[in-house]
């Protein structure tokens, strides 16, 4: 039996879950001391990893969760309303808006 996953829906669900975690749990911890950096959130455990770049934050997460797959990771800018549309392993679009 072959299962087909709608990756667009998976990404959307991950974005909603990740943004909710950021707003309710992480924003008060990370802002303003880490503004301008990025945070990678492993959604299932709610662990987060901060980096100066998308690669650095992602690598820190992957060191601990190497098997993380689509829909399990959310990455956003700290102190910005960042929208990152990514298709592993390449980023397709990044838009940052200063608050």
Biopython code that builds the backbone (N, CA, C, O; Angstrom):
import numpy as np
from Bio.PDB.StructureBuilder import StructureBuilder

atoms = [
    (1, "UNK", "N", (0.846, -1.185, 0.000)),
    (1, "UNK", "CA", (0.000, 0.000, 0.000)),
    (1, "UNK", "C", (0.888, 1.244, 0.000)),
    (1, "UNK", "O", (1.805, 1.355, 0.815)),
    (2, "UNK", "N", (0.623, 2.157, -0.894)),
    (2, "UNK", "CA", (1.381, 3.395, -1.003)),
    (2, "UNK", "C", (0.519, 4.534, -0.497)),
    (2, "UNK", "O", (-0.630, 4.699, -0.907)),
    (3, "UNK", "N", (1.104, 5.326, 0.415)),
    (3, "UNK", "CA", (0.385, 6.494, 0.929)),
    (3, "UNK", "C", (0.932, 7.737, 0.250)),
    (3, "UNK", "O", (2.145, 7.889, 0.097)),
    (4, "UNK", "N", (0.051, 8.611, -0.150)),
    (4, "UNK", "CA", (0.442, 9.878, -0.741)),
    (4, "UNK", "C", (0.091, 10.981, 0.250)),
    (4, "UNK", "O", (-1.032, 11.050, 0.751)),
    (5, "UNK", "N", (1.062, 11.836, 0.523)),
    (5, "UNK", "CA", (0.867, 12.927, 1.460)),
    (5, "UNK", "C", (0.823, 14.232, 0.684)),
    (5, "UNK", "O", (1.685, 14.484, -0.158)),
    (6, "UNK", "N", (-0.153, 15.048, 0.954)),
    (6, "UNK", "CA", (-0.240, 16.366, 0.334)),
    (6, "UNK", "C", (0.734, 17.277, 1.075)),
    (6, "UNK", "O", (0.430, 17.765, 2.163)),
    (7, "UNK", "N", (1.905, 17.503, 0.482)),
    (7, "UNK", "CA", (2.930, 18.272, 1.173)),
    (7, "UNK", "C", (2.531, 19.729, 1.384)),
    (7, "UNK", "O", (2.991, 20.354, 2.339)),
    (8, "UNK", "N", (1.695, 20.277, 0.525)),
    (8, "UNK", "CA", (1.235, 21.654, 0.727)),
    (8, "UNK", "C", (0.418, 21.752, 2.008)),
    (8, "UNK", "O", (0.579, 22.697, 2.780)),
    (9, "UNK", "N", (-0.465, 20.769, 2.238)),
    (9, "UNK", "CA", (-1.243, 20.761, 3.476)),
    (9, "UNK", "C", (-0.355, 20.505, 4.683)),
    (9, "UNK", "O", (-0.569, 21.091, 5.744)),
    (10, "UNK", "N", (0.640, 19.638, 4.535)),
    (10, "UNK", "CA", (1.575, 19.359, 5.616)),
    (10, "UNK", "C", (2.334, 20.621, 5.992)),
    (10, "UNK", "O", (2.471, 20.935, 7.175)),
    (11, "UNK", "N", (2.830, 21.352, 4.989)),
    (11, "UNK", "CA", (3.557, 22.598, 5.264)),
    (11, "UNK", "C", (2.652, 23.629, 5.930)),
    (11, "UNK", "O", (3.078, 24.318, 6.858)),
    (12, "UNK", "N", (1.421, 23.739, 5.470)),
    (12, "UNK", "CA", (0.480, 24.704, 6.054)),
    (12, "UNK", "C", (0.185, 24.357, 7.510)),
    (12, "UNK", "O", (0.157, 25.245, 8.362)),
    (13, "UNK", "N", (-0.034, 23.080, 7.803)),
    (13, "UNK", "CA", (-0.297, 22.651, 9.184)),
    (13, "UNK", "C", (0.919, 22.925, 10.062)),
    (13, "UNK", "O", (0.771, 23.356, 11.205)),
    (14, "UNK", "N", (2.126, 22.677, 9.535)),
    (14, "UNK", "CA", (3.348, 22.939, 10.292)),
    (14, "UNK", "C", (3.499, 24.434, 10.562)),
    (14, "UNK", "O", (3.893, 24.834, 11.657)),
    (15, "UNK", "N", (3.186, 25.254, 9.566)),
    (15, "UNK", "CA", (3.286, 26.702, 9.735)),
    (15, "UNK", "C", (2.314, 27.195, 10.803)),
    (15, "UNK", "O", (2.679, 28.024, 11.636)),
    (16, "UNK", "N", (1.098, 26.698, 10.784)),
    (16, "UNK", "CA", (0.118, 27.107, 11.797)),
    (16, "UNK", "C", (0.537, 26.664, 13.185)),
    (16, "UNK", "O", (0.463, 27.445, 14.134)),
    (17, "UNK", "N", (0.978, 25.417, 13.317)),
    (17, "UNK", "CA", (1.405, 24.896, 14.625)),
    (17, "UNK", "C", (2.649, 25.626, 15.119)),
    (17, "UNK", "O", (2.740, 25.987, 16.292)),
    (18, "UNK", "N", (3.605, 25.841, 14.218)),
    (18, "UNK", "CA", (4.840, 26.524, 14.595)),
    (18, "UNK", "C", (4.614, 27.963, 14.996)),
    (18, "UNK", "O", (5.189, 28.437, 15.976)),
    (19, "UNK", "N", (3.781, 28.661, 14.245)),
    (19, "UNK", "CA", (3.501, 30.062, 14.577)),
    (19, "UNK", "C", (2.766, 30.163, 15.911)),
    (19, "UNK", "O", (3.026, 31.076, 16.696)),
    (20, "UNK", "N", (1.861, 29.242, 16.168)),
    (20, "UNK", "CA", (1.151, 29.215, 17.441)),
    (20, "UNK", "C", (2.124, 28.985, 18.605)),
    (20, "UNK", "O", (2.038, 29.658, 19.632)),
    (21, "UNK", "N", (3.045, 28.037, 18.441)),
    (21, "UNK", "CA", (4.059, 27.797, 19.479)),
    (21, "UNK", "C", (4.912, 29.032, 19.703)),
    (21, "UNK", "O", (5.202, 29.394, 20.843)),
    (22, "UNK", "N", (5.315, 29.679, 18.618)),
    (22, "UNK", "CA", (6.136, 30.879, 18.741)),
    (22, "UNK", "C", (5.394, 31.960, 19.524)),
    (22, "UNK", "O", (5.933, 32.523, 20.476)),
    (23, "UNK", "N", (4.180, 32.240, 19.127)),
    (23, "UNK", "CA", (3.418, 33.323, 19.756)),
    (23, "UNK", "C", (3.085, 33.028, 21.223)),
    (23, "UNK", "O", (3.152, 33.929, 22.059)),
    (24, "UNK", "N", (2.728, 31.788, 21.545)),
    (24, "UNK", "CA", (2.270, 31.479, 22.904)),
    (24, "UNK", "C", (3.389, 31.110, 23.872)),
    (24, "UNK", "O", (3.247, 31.329, 25.075)),
    (25, "UNK", "N", (4.502, 30.555, 23.382)),
    (25, "UNK", "CA", (5.548, 30.076, 24.283)),
    (25, "UNK", "C", (6.909, 30.732, 24.106)),
    (25, "UNK", "O", (7.619, 30.956, 25.086)),
    (26, "UNK", "N", (7.278, 31.039, 22.882)),
    (26, "UNK", "CA", (8.659, 31.437, 22.629)),
    (26, "UNK", "C", (8.895, 32.930, 22.482)),
    (26, "UNK", "O", (9.983, 33.414, 22.792)),
    (27, "UNK", "N", (7.917, 33.654, 22.024)),
    (27, "UNK", "CA", (8.092, 35.084, 21.763)),
    (27, "UNK", "C", (8.605, 35.821, 23.003)),
    (27, "UNK", "O", (9.536, 36.621, 22.910)),
    (28, "UNK", "N", (8.012, 35.557, 24.138)),
    (28, "UNK", "CA", (8.419, 36.255, 25.366)),
    (28, "UNK", "C", (9.808, 35.832, 25.837)),
    (28, "UNK", "O", (10.467, 36.580, 26.558)),
    (29, "UNK", "N", (10.254, 34.658, 25.443)),
    (29, "UNK", "CA", (11.588, 34.176, 25.808)),
    (29, "UNK", "C", (12.648, 34.750, 24.873)),
    (29, "UNK", "O", (13.732, 35.125, 25.320)),
    (30, "UNK", "N", (12.341, 34.819, 23.584)),
    (30, "UNK", "CA", (13.339, 35.160, 22.571)),
    (30, "UNK", "C", (13.436, 36.642, 22.232)),
    (30, "UNK", "O", (14.508, 37.123, 21.868)),
    (31, "UNK", "N", (12.328, 37.370, 22.347)),
    (31, "UNK", "CA", (12.345, 38.793, 21.994)),
    (31, "UNK", "C", (12.552, 39.627, 23.248)),
    (31, "UNK", "O", (12.022, 39.257, 24.296)),
    (32, "UNK", "N", (13.264, 40.688, 23.208)),
    (32, "UNK", "CA", (14.006, 41.255, 22.089)),
    (32, "UNK", "C", (15.474, 40.811, 22.033)),
    (32, "UNK", "O", (16.202, 41.228, 21.132)),
    (33, "UNK", "N", (15.919, 39.976, 22.975)),
    (33, "UNK", "CA", (17.351, 39.657, 23.062)),
    (33, "UNK", "C", (17.906, 38.923, 21.845)),
    (33, "UNK", "O", (19.111, 38.979, 21.601)),
    (34, "UNK", "N", (17.070, 38.242, 21.083)),
    (34, "UNK", "CA", (17.535, 37.505, 19.899)),
    (34, "UNK", "C", (16.962, 38.064, 18.600)),
    (34, "UNK", "O", (17.007, 37.389, 17.571)),
    (35, "UNK", "N", (16.425, 39.288, 18.625)),
    (35, "UNK", "CA", (15.862, 39.884, 17.411)),
    (35, "UNK", "C", (16.871, 39.851, 16.266)),
    (35, "UNK", "O", (18.059, 40.111, 16.460)),
    (36, "UNK", "N", (16.381, 39.529, 15.072)),
    (36, "UNK", "CA", (17.222, 39.474, 13.888)),
    (36, "UNK", "C", (17.780, 38.093, 13.606)),
    (36, "UNK", "O", (18.291, 37.848, 12.513)),
    (37, "UNK", "N", (17.693, 37.184, 14.570)),
    (37, "UNK", "CA", (18.153, 35.807, 14.371)),
    (37, "UNK", "C", (16.964, 34.970, 13.914)),
    (37, "UNK", "O", (15.851, 35.477, 13.776)),
    (38, "UNK", "N", (17.210, 33.689, 13.683)),
    (38, "UNK", "CA", (16.130, 32.779, 13.293)),
    (38, "UNK", "C", (15.980, 31.690, 14.336)),
    (38, "UNK", "O", (16.938, 31.321, 15.015)),
    (39, "UNK", "N", (14.768, 31.184, 14.452)),
    (39, "UNK", "CA", (14.495, 30.082, 15.373)),
    (39, "UNK", "C", (13.900, 28.928, 14.577)),
    (39, "UNK", "O", (12.990, 29.112, 13.768)),
    (40, "UNK", "N", (14.437, 27.729, 14.824)),
    (40, "UNK", "CA", (13.910, 26.502, 14.237)),
    (40, "UNK", "C", (13.189, 25.759, 15.356)),
    (40, "UNK", "O", (13.772, 25.491, 16.407)),
    (41, "UNK", "N", (11.927, 25.430, 15.130)),
    (41, "UNK", "CA", (11.103, 24.772, 16.147)),
    (41, "UNK", "C", (10.790, 23.356, 15.687)),
    (41, "UNK", "O", (10.281, 23.149, 14.585)),
    (42, "UNK", "N", (11.103, 22.375, 16.548)),
    (42, "UNK", "CA", (10.713, 20.991, 16.289)),
    (42, "UNK", "C", (9.340, 20.833, 16.922)),
    (42, "UNK", "O", (9.223, 20.735, 18.143)),
    (43, "UNK", "N", (8.327, 20.809, 16.113)),
    (43, "UNK", "CA", (6.946, 20.955, 16.563)),
    (43, "UNK", "C", (6.519, 19.879, 17.555)),
    (43, "UNK", "O", (5.863, 20.196, 18.548)),
    (44, "UNK", "N", (6.867, 18.630, 17.319)),
    (44, "UNK", "CA", (6.359, 17.557, 18.182)),
    (44, "UNK", "C", (6.873, 17.632, 19.615)),
    (44, "UNK", "O", (6.168, 17.230, 20.541)),
    (45, "UNK", "N", (8.097, 18.142, 19.817)),
    (45, "UNK", "CA", (8.637, 18.236, 21.183)),
    (45, "UNK", "C", (8.635, 19.661, 21.722)),
    (45, "UNK", "O", (8.888, 19.881, 22.906)),
    (46, "UNK", "N", (8.350, 20.622, 20.857)),
    (46, "UNK", "CA", (8.353, 22.044, 21.195)),
    (46, "UNK", "C", (9.753, 22.575, 21.520)),
    (46, "UNK", "O", (9.890, 23.649, 22.105)),
    (47, "UNK", "N", (10.792, 21.820, 21.142)),
    (47, "UNK", "CA", (12.165, 22.291, 21.320)),
    (47, "UNK", "C", (12.465, 23.341, 20.260)),
    (47, "UNK", "O", (11.909, 23.310, 19.162)),
    (48, "UNK", "N", (13.351, 24.271, 20.604)),
    (48, "UNK", "CA", (13.696, 25.312, 19.643)),
    (48, "UNK", "C", (15.199, 25.534, 19.625)),
    (48, "UNK", "O", (15.897, 25.294, 20.610)),
    (49, "UNK", "N", (15.683, 26.004, 18.467)),
    (49, "UNK", "CA", (17.103, 26.182, 18.237)),
    (49, "UNK", "C", (17.296, 27.505, 17.524)),
    (49, "UNK", "O", (16.685, 27.743, 16.482)),
    (50, "UNK", "N", (18.147, 28.378, 18.076)),
    (50, "UNK", "CA", (18.363, 29.719, 17.542)),
    (50, "UNK", "C", (19.663, 29.733, 16.751)),
    (50, "UNK", "O", (20.647, 29.106, 17.143)),
    (51, "UNK", "N", (19.659, 30.454, 15.634)),
    (51, "UNK", "CA", (20.864, 30.620, 14.825)),
    (51, "UNK", "C", (20.904, 31.979, 14.173)),
    (51, "UNK", "O", (19.892, 32.671, 14.076)),
    (52, "UNK", "N", (22.095, 32.353, 13.725)),
    (52, "UNK", "CA", (22.271, 33.621, 13.014)),
    (52, "UNK", "C", (21.709, 33.545, 11.599)),
    (52, "UNK", "O", (21.428, 34.570, 10.980)),
    (53, "UNK", "N", (21.545, 32.311, 11.088)),
    (53, "UNK", "CA", (21.056, 32.120, 9.725)),
    (53, "UNK", "C", (20.098, 30.936, 9.698)),
    (53, "UNK", "O", (19.992, 30.181, 10.665)),
    (54, "UNK", "N", (19.407, 30.789, 8.581)),
    (54, "UNK", "CA", (18.515, 29.654, 8.367)),
    (54, "UNK", "C", (19.290, 28.345, 8.472)),
    (54, "UNK", "O", (18.825, 27.385, 9.088)),
    (55, "UNK", "N", (20.473, 28.313, 7.867)),
    (55, "UNK", "CA", (21.303, 27.102, 7.883)),
    (55, "UNK", "C", (21.729, 26.758, 9.307)),
    (55, "UNK", "O", (21.642, 25.602, 9.721)),
    (56, "UNK", "N", (22.189, 27.762, 10.057)),
    (56, "UNK", "CA", (22.666, 27.512, 11.420)),
    (56, "UNK", "C", (21.548, 26.997, 12.328)),
    (56, "UNK", "O", (21.746, 26.023, 13.054)),
    (57, "UNK", "N", (20.383, 27.633, 12.295)),
    (57, "UNK", "CA", (19.255, 27.190, 13.122)),
    (57, "UNK", "C", (18.812, 25.785, 12.722)),
    (57, "UNK", "O", (18.544, 24.942, 13.578)),
    (58, "UNK", "N", (18.739, 25.542, 11.421)),
    (58, "UNK", "CA", (18.333, 24.237, 10.914)),
    (58, "UNK", "C", (19.348, 23.153, 11.292)),
    (58, "UNK", "O", (18.961, 22.063, 11.714)),
    (59, "UNK", "N", (20.633, 23.447, 11.143)),
    (59, "UNK", "CA", (21.664, 22.476, 11.506)),
    (59, "UNK", "C", (21.621, 22.135, 12.986)),
    (59, "UNK", "O", (21.802, 20.974, 13.352)),
    (60, "UNK", "N", (21.387, 23.110, 13.838)),
    (60, "UNK", "CA", (21.291, 22.843, 15.277)),
    (60, "UNK", "C", (20.120, 21.906, 15.584)),
    (60, "UNK", "O", (20.245, 20.991, 16.398)),
    (61, "UNK", "N", (18.997, 22.142, 14.934)),
    (61, "UNK", "CA", (17.848, 21.260, 15.120)),
    (61, "UNK", "C", (18.163, 19.855, 14.609)),
    (61, "UNK", "O", (17.866, 18.867, 15.281)),
    (62, "UNK", "N", (18.752, 19.769, 13.443)),
    (62, "UNK", "CA", (19.032, 18.460, 12.825)),
    (62, "UNK", "C", (20.092, 17.666, 13.583)),
    (62, "UNK", "O", (20.114, 16.439, 13.493)),
    (63, "UNK", "N", (20.975, 18.342, 14.332)),
    (63, "UNK", "CA", (21.938, 17.618, 15.170)),
    (63, "UNK", "C", (21.213, 16.759, 16.201)),
    (63, "UNK", "O", (21.661, 15.663, 16.540)),
    (64, "UNK", "N", (20.121, 17.256, 16.679)),
    (64, "UNK", "CA", (19.353, 16.552, 17.705)),
    (64, "UNK", "C", (18.230, 15.694, 17.122)),
    (64, "UNK", "O", (17.891, 14.650, 17.680)),
    (65, "UNK", "N", (17.655, 16.131, 16.004)),
    (65, "UNK", "CA", (16.507, 15.447, 15.391)),
    (65, "UNK", "C", (16.802, 15.188, 13.915)),
    (65, "UNK", "O", (16.178, 15.791, 13.041)),
    (66, "UNK", "N", (17.727, 14.315, 13.642)),
    (66, "UNK", "CA", (18.183, 14.087, 12.269)),
    (66, "UNK", "C", (17.119, 13.473, 11.368)),
    (66, "UNK", "O", (17.208, 13.585, 10.145)),
    (67, "UNK", "N", (16.127, 12.834, 11.945)),
    (67, "UNK", "CA", (15.097, 12.177, 11.131)),
    (67, "UNK", "C", (13.839, 13.035, 10.940)),
    (67, "UNK", "O", (12.837, 12.559, 10.405)),
    (68, "UNK", "N", (13.892, 14.291, 11.374)),
    (68, "UNK", "CA", (12.720, 15.167, 11.238)),
    (68, "UNK", "C", (12.322, 15.287, 9.773)),
    (68, "UNK", "O", (13.169, 15.476, 8.900)),
    (69, "UNK", "N", (11.033, 15.176, 9.521)),
    (69, "UNK", "CA", (10.551, 15.197, 8.151)),
    (69, "UNK", "C", (9.611, 16.347, 7.880)),
    (69, "UNK", "O", (9.464, 17.245, 8.709)),
    (70, "UNK", "N", (8.972, 16.326, 6.723)),
    (70, "UNK", "CA", (8.036, 17.387, 6.349)),
    (70, "UNK", "C", (6.933, 17.540, 7.394)),
    (70, "UNK", "O", (6.357, 16.556, 7.859)),
    (71, "UNK", "N", (6.655, 18.767, 7.745)),
    (71, "UNK", "CA", (5.591, 19.037, 8.698)),
    (71, "UNK", "C", (6.017, 18.971, 10.148)),
    (71, "UNK", "O", (5.182, 19.142, 11.036)),
    (72, "UNK", "N", (7.300, 18.728, 10.420)),
    (72, "UNK", "CA", (7.770, 18.622, 11.802)),
    (72, "UNK", "C", (8.626, 19.802, 12.239)),
    (72, "UNK", "O", (8.942, 19.936, 13.421)),
    (73, "UNK", "N", (9.002, 20.657, 11.298)),
    (73, "UNK", "CA", (9.897, 21.775, 11.589)),
    (73, "UNK", "C", (9.266, 23.074, 11.101)),
    (73, "UNK", "O", (8.674, 23.136, 10.024)),
    (74, "UNK", "N", (9.412, 24.112, 11.928)),
    (74, "UNK", "CA", (8.970, 25.443, 11.534)),
    (74, "UNK", "C", (10.112, 26.404, 11.829)),
    (74, "UNK", "O", (10.672, 26.382, 12.925)),
    (75, "UNK", "N", (10.462, 27.240, 10.870)),
    (75, "UNK", "CA", (11.549, 28.210, 11.045)),
    (75, "UNK", "C", (11.017, 29.596, 10.738)),
    (75, "UNK", "O", (10.332, 29.806, 9.737)),
    (76, "UNK", "N", (11.341, 30.542, 11.614)),
    (76, "UNK", "CA", (10.908, 31.925, 11.399)),
    (76, "UNK", "C", (11.923, 32.879, 12.003)),
    (76, "UNK", "O", (12.769, 32.495, 12.810)),
    (77, "UNK", "N", (11.813, 34.139, 11.587)),
    (77, "UNK", "CA", (12.657, 35.180, 12.147)),
    (77, "UNK", "C", (12.169, 35.577, 13.518)),
    (77, "UNK", "O", (10.976, 35.501, 13.813)),
    (78, "UNK", "N", (13.095, 36.000, 14.350)),
    (78, "UNK", "CA", (12.767, 36.477, 15.694)),
    (78, "UNK", "C", (12.683, 37.994, 15.634)),
    (78, "UNK", "O", (13.593, 38.657, 15.136)),
    (79, "UNK", "N", (11.586, 38.536, 16.144)),
    (79, "UNK", "CA", (11.404, 39.983, 16.131)),
    (79, "UNK", "C", (10.930, 40.513, 14.796)),
    (79, "UNK", "O", (10.935, 41.724, 14.576)),
    (80, "UNK", "N", (10.526, 39.641, 13.909)),
    (80, "UNK", "CA", (10.004, 40.031, 12.605)),
    (80, "UNK", "C", (8.774, 39.187, 12.322)),
    (80, "UNK", "O", (8.542, 38.166, 12.968)),
    (81, "UNK", "N", (8.000, 39.623, 11.362)),
    (81, "UNK", "CA", (6.944, 38.756, 10.839)),
    (81, "UNK", "C", (7.533, 38.134, 9.588)),
    (81, "UNK", "O", (7.357, 38.646, 8.483)),
    (82, "UNK", "N", (8.220, 37.047, 9.769)),
    (82, "UNK", "CA", (8.929, 36.414, 8.653)),
    (82, "UNK", "C", (8.087, 35.322, 8.044)),
    (82, "UNK", "O", (7.453, 34.531, 8.742)),
    (83, "UNK", "N", (8.092, 35.296, 6.752)),
    (83, "UNK", "CA", (7.425, 34.223, 6.030)),
    (83, "UNK", "C", (8.500, 33.521, 5.212)),
    (83, "UNK", "O", (9.079, 34.116, 4.303)),
    (84, "UNK", "N", (8.766, 32.274, 5.527)),
    (84, "UNK", "CA", (9.773, 31.506, 4.810)),
    (84, "UNK", "C", (9.077, 30.324, 4.165)),
    (84, "UNK", "O", (8.563, 29.444, 4.856)),
    (85, "UNK", "N", (9.060, 30.305, 2.857)),
    (85, "UNK", "CA", (8.485, 29.186, 2.115)),
    (85, "UNK", "C", (9.651, 28.318, 1.692)),
    (85, "UNK", "O", (10.438, 28.721, 0.835)),
    (86, "UNK", "N", (9.781, 27.141, 2.270)),
    (86, "UNK", "CA", (10.933, 26.298, 1.988)),
    (86, "UNK", "C", (10.496, 24.934, 1.488)),
    (86, "UNK", "O", (9.509, 24.361, 1.950)),
    (87, "UNK", "N", (11.241, 24.445, 0.556)),
    (87, "UNK", "CA", (11.108, 23.080, 0.080)),
    (87, "UNK", "C", (12.474, 22.458, 0.313)),
    (87, "UNK", "O", (13.427, 22.767, -0.402)),
    (88, "UNK", "N", (12.574, 21.601, 1.288)),
    (88, "UNK", "CA", (13.867, 21.027, 1.629)),
    (88, "UNK", "C", (14.478, 20.400, 0.392)),
    (88, "UNK", "O", (13.776, 19.673, -0.310)),
    (89, "UNK", "N", (15.731, 20.635, 0.086)),
    (89, "UNK", "CA", (16.723, 21.375, 0.852)),
    (89, "UNK", "C", (16.935, 22.814, 0.400)),
    (89, "UNK", "O", (17.917, 23.423, 0.823)),
    (90, "UNK", "N", (16.079, 23.392, -0.429)),
    (90, "UNK", "CA", (16.330, 24.754, -0.901)),
    (90, "UNK", "C", (15.212, 25.690, -0.457)),
    (90, "UNK", "O", (14.054, 25.283, -0.353)),
    (91, "UNK", "N", (15.560, 26.922, -0.203)),
    (91, "UNK", "CA", (14.578, 27.940, 0.142)),
    (91, "UNK", "C", (14.082, 28.552, -1.149)),
    (91, "UNK", "O", (14.872, 28.918, -2.019)),
    (92, "UNK", "N", (12.772, 28.662, -1.267)),
    (92, "UNK", "CA", (12.209, 29.207, -2.498)),
    (92, "UNK", "C", (11.852, 30.683, -2.379)),
    (92, "UNK", "O", (11.863, 31.400, -3.380)),
    (93, "UNK", "N", (11.539, 31.145, -1.184)),
    (93, "UNK", "CA", (11.171, 32.547, -1.031)),
    (93, "UNK", "C", (11.276, 32.936, 0.440)),
    (93, "UNK", "O", (10.878, 32.172, 1.319)),
    (94, "UNK", "N", (11.814, 34.126, 0.704)),
    (94, "UNK", "CA", (11.881, 34.656, 2.056)),
    (94, "UNK", "C", (11.417, 36.097, 2.018)),
    (94, "UNK", "O", (11.862, 36.874, 1.173)),
    (95, "UNK", "N", (10.530, 36.458, 2.924)),
    (95, "UNK", "CA", (10.076, 37.838, 3.033)),
    (95, "UNK", "C", (10.146, 38.223, 4.516)),
    (95, "UNK", "O", (9.571, 37.536, 5.361)),
    (96, "UNK", "N", (10.842, 39.308, 4.830)),
    (96, "UNK", "CA", (10.934, 39.772, 6.204)),
    (96, "UNK", "C", (10.254, 41.120, 6.315)),
    (96, "UNK", "O", (10.418, 41.988, 5.457)),
    (97, "UNK", "N", (9.504, 41.281, 7.362)),
    (97, "UNK", "CA", (8.857, 42.557, 7.646)),
    (97, "UNK", "C", (9.230, 42.937, 9.068)),
    (97, "UNK", "O", (8.970, 42.177, 10.001)),
    (98, "UNK", "N", (9.826, 44.084, 9.242)),
    (98, "UNK", "CA", (10.164, 44.574, 10.571)),
    (98, "UNK", "C", (8.895, 44.976, 11.298)),
    (98, "UNK", "O", (7.983, 45.551, 10.706)),
    (99, "UNK", "N", (8.844, 44.670, 12.582)),
    (99, "UNK", "CA", (7.670, 45.036, 13.385)),
    (99, "UNK", "C", (7.734, 46.475, 13.818)),
    (99, "UNK", "O", (6.830, 46.955, 14.501)),
]
sb = StructureBuilder()
sb.init_structure("model")
sb.init_model(0)
sb.init_chain("A")
sb.init_seg("    ")
for serial, (resi, resn, name, xyz) in enumerate(atoms, 1):
    if name == "N":
        sb.init_residue(resn, " ", resi, " ")
    sb.init_atom(name, np.array(xyz, "f"), 0.0, 1.0, " ", f" {name:<3s}", serial, name[0])
structure = sb.get_structure()
